[in-house]
């Protein structure tokens, strides 16, 4: 569930900042035919920071770029060597083309 505050300029381009909440209902992770779902379980919820920007090229066409970053770790990994992070976070870049009627 995203909540984003958008600020528009005179050309309808915008910048947005907000947060979102997500809930995990079911998960299954298999690596080399081994089920890792119980070994390294995912957190059942996720809270993300959202940074959003849209650039309108003309009255109809535009492009949107959005970045989501987990504010809480999505799972903890145990028994790893010192070269890896113990906590795992979610990062997502999204690029969208926009056409307004």
C-alpha positions as a printed Julia matrix, in Angstrom:
101×3 Matrix{Float64}:
  0.0     0.0     0.0
  1.95    3.06   -1.19
  1.38    6.61    0.07
  3.31    9.19   -1.96
  3.21   12.99   -1.77
  3.77   14.39   -5.29
  4.82   17.96   -6.08
  3.98   19.09   -9.64
  5.62   21.87  -11.67
  3.92   23.95  -14.39
  4.72   21.35  -17.1
  3.03   18.52  -15.11
  6.35   16.87  -14.28
  6.57   15.84  -10.64
  8.7    14.66   -7.76
  7.33   12.39   -5.07
  8.4    11.09   -1.69
  6.57    8.56    0.43
  6.36    5.15    2.02
  4.68    1.82    1.42
  3.71   -1.23    3.43
  3.71   -4.76    2.04
  2.63   -8.08    3.51
  4.0   -11.52    2.57
  1.31  -14.21    2.58
  3.28  -17.18    1.22
  6.85  -17.91    0.15
  8.96  -20.75   -1.11
 12.66  -20.63   -1.97
 14.45  -23.57   -3.59
 18.19  -23.7    -4.27
 19.76  -26.81   -5.83
 16.58  -28.8    -5.03
 16.82  -27.85   -1.32
 13.92  -25.97    0.26
 15.34  -22.91    2.07
 11.96  -21.52    3.18
 12.42  -22.62    6.79
 16.21  -22.17    6.95
 16.23  -18.46    6.01
 12.59  -17.3     6.39
 11.47  -13.93    5.04
  9.9   -11.33    7.31
  6.1   -11.27    6.94
  5.97   -7.51    6.32
  8.04   -4.86    4.56
  8.13   -1.06    4.96
  9.66    0.86    2.03
 10.86    4.38    1.37
  9.7     5.58   -2.08
 11.4     8.26   -4.2
  9.53    9.01   -7.41
 10.0    11.36  -10.37
  8.11   11.89  -13.61
  9.3    13.89  -16.61
  6.67   14.82  -19.21
  8.11   15.21  -22.73
  4.96   16.78  -24.16
  1.22   16.94  -23.36
  0.77   13.16  -23.67
  4.1    11.32  -23.27
  6.28   11.04  -20.19
  8.65    8.79  -18.3
  8.59    7.83  -14.62
 11.47    6.62  -12.46
 10.8     5.15   -9.0
 13.14    3.78   -6.33
 11.94    1.65   -3.4
 14.2     0.73   -0.46
 13.37   -1.43    2.55
 13.47    0.43    5.85
 13.57   -2.91    7.72
 15.51   -6.0     6.71
 13.42   -8.56    4.83
 15.29  -11.47    6.42
 18.36  -12.44    8.4
 20.89  -14.88    7.03
 22.73  -17.01    9.56
 25.97  -19.04    9.44
 27.6   -16.95    6.72
 31.25  -16.1     6.37
 32.52  -12.57    7.03
 32.3   -11.55    3.35
 28.5   -11.41    3.33
 25.96   -9.16    5.04
 23.87  -10.82    7.7
 20.76   -8.78    6.92
 19.08   -8.63    3.52
 17.22   -5.56    2.24
 14.99   -5.07   -0.78
 15.85   -2.45   -3.44
 13.76   -1.89   -6.55
 14.18    0.48   -9.52
 11.17    0.94  -11.82
 11.1     2.76  -15.17
  7.71    3.38  -16.77
  6.53    5.02  -19.98
  3.42    7.16  -19.53
  0.76    8.14  -22.05
 -2.02   10.53  -20.93
 -5.25   10.64  -22.94
